[in-house]
Amino acid sequence: MIISCNNKENEKKSSDNNFKKENSQNIKFNITKIEKHIKLQERVESDEDEYENPYELTFNDLDLCSQIIYEGLKKNGYKNISDTQFIEKINLIFNVNSKSGCDEYHYENDFITLFGYKMDGKLKTLLDNQYNTFFATKNLFISEKEHFLFQMFLLKEIIKINDDNTYSLNVPEYIIARNKYLFNDDKASLVWLKFNDQYFLESLVKVFGYVQDKDLLKWVLDRSLNDDESKEEEFYKILVTKTCDNKYIFHKEVFEVMTQADDKSKKEYILYLKSRTDFPKVDDANFSDTAKIYALYCYYATKFTQSIDQGDVYTFFPKLNEKKYEEEFRKNNYYNIPDFKELFEDTKNGGIGLPM
């Protein structure tokens, strides 16, 4: 999974002009330790800089980064939530629900790593590089203790130690907005993110499968369908999510959003669905899982079409009018959807040979 700050504006947030000086009587950090690591981080390699004795970022760097970010979040109105609320949130939004972790995420030392670049795809490689720079990994971290989301920053980017041992903070606005939206349900932050951090918002839906916020889901859906070059691929990313244990989740919420849209949008959605010649991409799934995804797609697409035009419901199920699918549907009790069997039987022949 790849989450990225998607434009130059986020980089500008790190300029010295954005550092905000704190009260000298209110020092929250181990200033000596921070100064030590700022010095060590001068030897962190990048595409532009190489060193004979480079410094590798460690958990200590992440921990210091998290302390600084959390202080900045609090000073910008972020409110911590309870452990129960936090667990519910990360399960719902990021599908993080197992302490064991996998090549999608990893638990360690009160932090959850959401891996970005897959590198060679091996968990050991991901763990060996998990504290590297965000530019190199695109990893995100969630603090289990303080309940917030952040990424690895070099300390000089987010704090400046003054001569009198006071400090100035520079927590980027996108970090503040992400956390206030995700964990404080702040709608103003969602509006800001729509204009300034689009890639992150799209990734919540397309990478993590977060579809419970209907406002966000419709925004991502409409943006994706307006992208003529890749809208088919992007639509399927919204519709189906692959989990850590290689299972596929079908998001019927996409069709709920379509059904609740205005008439103009509904017509556009139908035209798009009818133009599809294939099914959601589940290439490495077994037949049973594949059939289920195809079946749910056809069912909800037909129901949506039926709600708009009763005479235009024969586009989808005829693609599954084969004995192997019918047997699979029956074996799975038509996925416990009350009218699935009836709708399948009525529409699978494309309207030909139906009783008068």
C-alpha positions as CSV (number, residue, x, y, z in Angstrom):
1,M,0.0,0.0,0.0
2,I,1.3,3.4,-0.9
3,I,0.2,6.6,0.9
4,S,1.9,9.8,-0.2
5,C,1.8,13.5,0.4
6,N,0.7,14.4,-3.1
7,N,1.9,17.9,-3.8
8,K,4.5,20.5,-3.2
9,E,2.3,22.3,-0.7
10,N,3.1,19.7,1.9
11,E,6.8,20.2,1.4
12,K,6.4,23.9,1.9
13,K,5.0,23.3,5.3
14,S,8.5,22.4,6.5
15,S,10.1,25.8,5.9
16,D,11.5,27.6,8.9
17,N,8.7,30.2,8.6
18,N,6.3,27.6,9.9
19,F,8.1,26.8,13.2
20,K,6.1,28.1,16.1
21,K,8.0,29.0,19.3
22,E,6.7,27.5,22.5
23,N,6.7,28.9,26.0
24,S,10.1,28.4,27.6
25,Q,8.5,27.3,30.9
26,N,6.6,24.5,29.1
27,I,9.3,22.2,27.8
28,K,7.8,18.8,27.1
29,F,10.8,16.9,25.7
30,N,14.2,15.6,26.4
31,I,16.0,18.4,24.6
32,T,19.4,16.8,24.9
33,K,18.2,13.6,23.3
34,I,16.5,15.4,20.5
35,E,19.6,17.5,19.8
36,K,21.7,14.3,19.8
37,H,19.4,12.7,17.2
38,I,19.2,15.8,15.0
39,K,23.0,15.6,14.9
40,L,22.9,11.8,14.1
41,Q,20.3,12.4,11.4
42,E,22.7,14.7,9.5
43,R,24.2,11.4,8.2
44,V,20.9,9.9,6.9
45,E,21.5,9.1,3.2
46,S,19.2,10.2,0.4
47,D,19.3,10.2,-3.4
48,E,21.4,13.4,-3.2
49,D,23.6,12.6,-0.2
50,E,25.9,9.6,0.6
51,Y,28.1,9.1,3.6
52,E,31.0,6.8,4.5
53,N,29.4,6.1,7.8
54,P,25.6,6.7,7.2
55,Y,23.1,6.8,10.0
56,E,20.2,4.4,9.9
57,L,17.0,5.6,11.5
58,T,15.8,3.5,14.4
59,F,12.9,3.1,16.7
60,N,14.4,5.8,18.9
61,D,14.0,8.3,16.0
62,L,10.4,7.2,15.5
63,D,9.6,7.6,19.2
64,L,11.0,11.1,19.3
65,C,9.2,12.0,16.1
66,S,5.9,10.7,17.6
67,Q,6.4,12.8,20.8
68,I,6.9,16.0,18.8
69,I,4.0,15.3,16.5
70,Y,1.6,14.5,19.3
71,E,2.6,17.8,21.1
72,G,1.9,19.7,17.9
73,L,-1.4,17.9,17.4
74,K,-2.6,18.9,20.9
75,K,-1.6,22.5,20.4
76,N,-3.7,22.5,17.2
77,G,-6.9,21.3,18.7
78,Y,-6.5,17.5,18.4
79,K,-8.4,15.6,21.1
80,N,-7.3,12.2,22.2
81,I,-9.9,9.5,22.2
82,S,-10.5,6.4,24.5
83,D,-8.8,3.1,23.9
84,T,-12.1,1.6,22.9
85,Q,-12.9,4.3,20.4
86,F,-9.4,4.0,19.0
87,I,-9.6,0.3,18.5
88,E,-12.9,0.6,16.7
89,K,-11.5,3.4,14.5
90,I,-8.4,1.6,13.3
91,N,-10.3,-1.6,12.7
92,L,-12.9,0.3,10.7
93,I,-10.6,2.6,8.7
94,F,-7.4,0.6,8.3
95,N,-8.7,-3.0,8.7
96,V,-6.1,-3.5,11.5
97,N,-7.5,-6.2,13.7
98,S,-4.8,-8.7,14.5
99,K,-1.8,-8.3,16.7
100,S,0.1,-10.8,14.6
101,G,0.5,-8.4,11.7
102,C,1.4,-9.3,8.1
103,D,3.0,-7.7,5.1
104,E,0.4,-5.0,5.2
105,Y,1.0,-3.9,8.8
106,H,3.0,-4.8,11.9
107,Y,2.6,-4.2,15.6
108,E,5.7,-3.3,17.7
109,N,6.5,-1.2,20.8
110,D,3.0,0.5,21.0
111,F,3.2,1.4,17.3
112,I,1.5,0.0,14.2
113,T,3.4,0.2,11.0
114,L,1.3,0.5,7.8
115,F,3.7,-0.6,5.2
116,G,4.0,1.4,2.0
117,Y,6.4,0.2,-0.7
118,K,6.5,-3.6,-0.9
119,M,10.1,-3.8,-1.9
120,D,10.7,-7.5,-2.5
121,G,7.5,-8.4,-0.8
122,K,9.1,-10.2,2.1
123,L,8.1,-9.3,5.6
124,K,11.7,-9.4,6.8
125,T,12.7,-6.8,4.2
126,L,9.8,-4.6,5.3
127,L,10.8,-4.8,8.9
128,D,14.4,-4.2,8.2
129,N,13.5,-0.9,6.5
130,Q,10.4,0.1,8.5
131,Y,12.1,3.2,10.2
132,N,13.7,4.5,7.0
133,T,12.6,7.9,5.7
134,F,9.0,8.3,4.4
135,F,10.4,9.1,1.0
136,A,12.0,5.7,0.9
137,T,9.2,3.6,2.3
138,K,5.9,5.5,2.3
139,N,5.3,3.8,5.7
140,L,2.7,5.3,8.0
141,F,2.6,4.7,11.8
142,I,-0.2,4.7,14.3
143,S,0.5,5.4,17.9
144,E,-1.4,2.9,20.0
145,K,-0.6,4.8,23.2
146,E,-1.6,8.3,22.1
147,H,-4.0,7.4,19.3
148,F,-2.8,9.2,16.2
149,L,-1.5,8.7,12.7
150,F,1.9,10.0,11.5
151,Q,4.9,9.3,9.3
152,M,8.6,9.4,9.9
153,F,10.1,12.9,9.7
154,L,13.6,14.0,10.2
155,L,13.5,15.8,13.5
156,K,14.9,19.0,12.1
157,E,11.7,19.2,9.9
158,I,9.4,19.3,12.8
159,I,11.3,20.9,15.7
160,K,13.9,23.6,16.1
161,I,15.8,23.9,19.4
162,N,16.5,27.5,20.3
163,D,19.6,28.8,22.1
164,D,17.8,29.1,25.4
165,N,16.6,25.4,25.1
166,T,13.1,26.4,24.2
167,Y,11.8,24.9,21.0
168,S,9.7,25.7,18.0
169,L,7.4,23.2,16.4
170,N,6.4,22.7,12.8
171,V,3.8,19.9,12.5
172,P,2.5,19.9,8.9
173,E,-1.1,20.9,8.4
174,Y,-1.9,17.7,6.6
175,I,-0.9,15.6,9.6
176,I,-3.2,17.7,11.8
177,A,-6.1,17.5,9.3
178,R,-5.7,13.8,8.8
179,N,-5.9,13.1,12.6
180,K,-8.7,15.5,13.3
181,Y,-10.8,14.0,10.5
182,L,-10.0,10.3,11.2
183,F,-10.2,10.4,15.0
184,N,-12.1,13.5,15.9
185,D,-14.7,13.3,13.1
186,D,-13.9,16.8,12.1
187,K,-15.7,17.6,8.8
188,A,-13.8,20.9,8.3
189,S,-10.6,18.9,8.2
190,L,-12.2,16.6,5.5
191,V,-13.0,19.6,3.4
192,W,-9.3,20.8,3.8
193,L,-8.0,17.4,2.8
194,K,-10.2,17.3,-0.3
195,F,-8.3,20.3,-1.6
196,N,-4.9,19.6,-0.2
197,D,-4.4,15.9,0.4
198,Q,-6.4,14.1,-2.3
199,Y,-4.1,11.1,-2.6
200,F,-4.4,10.2,1.1
201,L,-8.2,10.4,1.0
202,E,-8.4,8.2,-2.1
203,S,-6.0,5.7,-0.5
204,L,-8.3,5.4,2.6
205,V,-10.9,4.0,0.2
206,K,-8.9,2.3,-2.5
207,V,-6.1,0.8,-0.4
208,F,-7.6,0.3,3.0
209,G,-11.3,-0.2,2.0
210,Y,-12.7,2.5,4.2
211,V,-16.2,3.0,2.8
212,Q,-18.3,3.9,5.9
213,D,-18.0,7.7,5.4
214,K,-20.5,8.2,2.6
215,D,-19.4,11.7,1.9
216,L,-15.8,10.6,1.4
217,L,-16.9,7.5,-0.6
218,K,-19.0,9.5,-3.1
219,W,-16.2,12.1,-3.5
220,V,-13.6,9.3,-4.3
221,L,-16.1,7.5,-6.6
222,D,-16.9,10.6,-8.6
223,R,-13.2,11.6,-8.9
224,S,-12.3,8.1,-10.1
225,L,-15.1,7.9,-12.7
226,N,-14.1,11.3,-14.1
227,D,-10.6,9.9,-14.8
228,D,-11.0,8.6,-18.4
229,E,-7.6,7.0,-18.6
230,S,-7.9,4.7,-15.6
231,K,-11.5,4.8,-14.3
232,E,-12.1,1.1,-14.8
233,E,-9.1,0.1,-12.7
234,E,-9.8,2.8,-10.1
235,F,-13.5,1.8,-9.8
236,Y,-12.7,-1.7,-9.0
237,K,-10.2,-0.6,-6.3
238,I,-13.2,1.1,-4.7
239,L,-15.6,-1.8,-5.1
240,V,-13.3,-4.6,-3.9
241,T,-10.6,-4.7,-1.2
242,K,-8.0,-7.4,-0.7
243,T,-7.3,-8.1,2.9
244,C,-4.1,-9.1,4.7
245,D,-5.1,-12.8,4.6
246,N,-5.7,-12.7,0.8
247,K,-9.5,-12.5,1.1
248,Y,-11.7,-10.2,-1.0
249,I,-14.3,-7.8,0.5
250,F,-17.1,-6.5,-1.8
251,H,-18.3,-3.1,-0.8
252,K,-22.0,-2.8,-1.4
253,E,-21.8,0.6,0.1
254,V,-20.7,1.9,-3.3
255,F,-24.1,1.0,-4.7
256,E,-25.8,2.6,-1.7
257,V,-24.0,5.8,-2.5
258,M,-25.1,5.6,-6.1
259,T,-28.7,5.0,-5.1
260,Q,-28.7,8.0,-2.8
261,A,-27.3,10.3,-5.5
262,D,-29.1,12.9,-7.5
263,D,-30.8,12.0,-10.8
264,K,-28.0,13.3,-13.0
265,S,-25.4,11.3,-11.1
266,K,-27.6,8.2,-11.2
267,K,-27.8,8.3,-15.0
268,E,-24.0,8.7,-15.2
269,Y,-23.5,5.8,-12.9
270,I,-25.8,3.6,-15.0
271,L,-24.1,4.5,-18.2
272,Y,-20.8,3.6,-16.7
273,L,-21.9,0.3,-15.3
274,K,-23.5,-0.7,-18.6
275,S,-20.3,0.1,-20.4
276,R,-18.3,-2.4,-18.4
277,T,-17.4,-5.6,-20.3
278,D,-15.6,-7.4,-17.4
279,F,-15.8,-8.0,-13.7
280,P,-13.8,-6.7,-10.7
281,K,-10.2,-7.9,-10.7
282,V,-9.8,-10.9,-8.4
283,D,-7.3,-12.8,-10.5
284,D,-5.6,-14.8,-7.8
285,A,-8.8,-15.9,-6.0
286,N,-10.2,-19.4,-6.1
287,F,-13.4,-20.1,-8.0
288,S,-15.7,-19.9,-5.0
289,D,-14.4,-16.4,-4.0
290,T,-14.4,-15.2,-7.6
291,A,-18.0,-16.3,-8.1
292,K,-19.1,-14.6,-5.0
293,I,-17.5,-11.2,-6.0
294,Y,-19.0,-11.6,-9.5
295,A,-22.4,-12.5,-8.1
296,L,-22.5,-9.6,-5.7
297,Y,-21.5,-7.2,-8.4
298,C,-24.2,-8.4,-10.7
299,Y,-26.8,-8.4,-8.0
300,Y,-26.2,-4.9,-6.7
301,A,-25.7,-3.5,-10.2
302,T,-29.0,-5.0,-11.3
303,K,-30.8,-3.7,-8.2
304,F,-29.4,-0.2,-8.7
305,T,-30.5,-0.3,-12.4
306,Q,-33.9,-1.7,-11.4
307,S,-34.5,1.2,-9.1
308,I,-34.0,3.6,-12.0
309,D,-35.3,1.8,-15.0
310,Q,-37.4,-1.4,-14.6
311,G,-36.9,-2.4,-18.2
312,D,-33.1,-2.2,-18.2
313,V,-32.1,-5.0,-15.8
314,Y,-30.6,-7.5,-18.2
315,T,-27.1,-6.2,-18.5
316,F,-25.3,-8.1,-15.7
317,F,-26.5,-11.6,-14.7
318,P,-26.5,-12.9,-18.3
319,K,-22.7,-12.8,-18.0
320,L,-23.0,-15.5,-15.4
321,N,-25.5,-17.7,-17.1
322,E,-23.4,-20.8,-16.9
323,K,-24.1,-24.0,-15.0
324,K,-21.0,-23.7,-12.8
325,Y,-22.1,-20.3,-11.5
326,E,-25.7,-21.5,-10.9
327,E,-24.4,-24.5,-8.9
328,E,-22.0,-22.3,-6.9
329,F,-24.8,-19.8,-6.0
330,R,-27.1,-22.7,-4.9
331,K,-24.3,-24.3,-2.9
332,N,-23.8,-21.0,-1.0
333,N,-27.6,-20.5,-0.5
334,Y,-27.5,-17.5,-2.8
335,Y,-25.3,-15.7,-0.3
336,N,-28.3,-15.4,2.1
337,I,-29.7,-12.5,0.1
338,P,-33.5,-13.0,0.1
339,D,-34.2,-12.0,-3.5
340,F,-31.0,-13.1,-5.1
341,K,-32.3,-16.3,-6.6
342,E,-35.4,-14.7,-8.0
343,L,-33.4,-11.8,-9.6
344,F,-30.9,-14.2,-11.0
345,E,-33.5,-16.5,-12.5
346,D,-35.5,-13.5,-13.9
347,T,-32.6,-11.8,-15.6
348,K,-29.9,-14.4,-16.4
349,N,-31.4,-15.1,-19.9
350,G,-31.3,-11.4,-20.9
351,G,-35.1,-11.1,-21.0
352,I,-35.5,-13.8,-23.6
353,G,-37.9,-16.6,-23.0
354,L,-39.4,-15.2,-19.8
355,P,-43.0,-16.0,-19.1
356,M,-45.6,-13.5,-20.4
